[in-house]
Amino acid sequence: MASLSQHRVYIPTTARANQYILAEFVPSADLYARFSNIQQCYERLARQLFASCDEYELHNVHLIANDKLPIVRFHEESYCLQTEKQILFFYNPRYHEAHKCIYDSNQPSKKIRLLFLATGDDLRANAAIFHSRVKKVLTHLHDTLLVDETEIKVRDHQHLTYDLFAKAKGNKESYGYKLRGLYQRYQSRHCLLPTEHNEITYTTFSIPITRSLKTQFHQLLNGPNYSEFYQHFYDAFIQQCAAKNLHLAAMVANGTMPIIRNSKTDNNDGNQELQKLSFITDGETTQYSHYWHDEKLVESLHFVIVASEKDEQGVGHGRFMNQVENMIRTLVEPLAINKERQDLTVRFFQHINHYL
């Protein structure tokens, strides 16, 4: 995408911003013992949590105690859906509000998670204010009900979501972003974070396996399995990543959803729903990986490109995103995709985590 500066990326004004903060701690046996049953424990925590949230104008907050991973997505209607491993929240930050306590009353949760969803307009500009308010709520909770509990880990997640083909659909307006790192942005807005923290920045996009693509690649799909089909896309993806100096990347085509972590805090792992990908972002080593099942044709191919620490360069991730966009455009150009009718959704993620 054309830009006036290599350190700015021009993203369609139709892009959606989102932010949520996930705070979690491991409850002790003593915490549960203070209450007559598990339900009373969670309800008491929730009452104090929501009272503090009202004070600091945090209008969409959830206490989760069922050991399921929260996933947050935009939607015009508010939904909360659960699978065996995930709890999915769909909402529009402009007008959805809720305070919910979600738990399994039959067994104590290994982790208690507090999910704070940002609300209102211009979330990106107000991200530091939102983070500061959440910290005040967590500090009050820790200094009262949770005074003897382990440290609370705070994970701040932000992302921009947009259609790479927006211009082909008539959406000509764009806005230039430098995409500065969260620590740097927060410091400049007087939201002080601990020196010891971990950040990771990455982009994801998916290519649906439509009828048009099945027709285009029918020879590869008519083989004894789908390994050649997947290998074709993986080879093309890695070739384009290498050409654009993008050295941390993965393709996931095993029916799971990729979740991205910094290797300083997590290792590669997976289950029937989630594929955890861990990357070393402060090294020089190329890290390419793939995950697929030869016998199973998935609905979509998921791609992940992670920024290394040197990609930020003190001025933001605008240059990184320009490289990513150029890579995606080159990758999908030969494919049977109607840009005027089909979306190619790109998500730019920034995560930072620290202890309270």
Secondary structure, DSSP 8 states (H G I E B T S, - for coil): ---SSTT-EEEETT-EEEEEEEEEE---HHHHHTSSSHHHHHHHHHHHHHHHHHHTT--EEEEEESS-EEEEEE-SS-EEEE-SSEEEEEE-TTT--EEEEEE-TTS--S-EEEEEE--SS-TTTTHHHHHHHHHHHHHHHHHTTTTTS---EEEEEEEEEEETTTGGGT---EEEE----HHHHHHHTT----SS-EEEEEEEEEEE--HHHHHHTHHHHTSSSSHHHHHHHHHHHHHHHHHTT--EEEEEESS-EEEEEETTT---EE-SSEEEEEE--SS---EEEEEE-TT---SEEEEEEE--HHHHTTT-SHHHHHHHHHHHHHHHTTS---TTT---EEEEEEEEEEE-
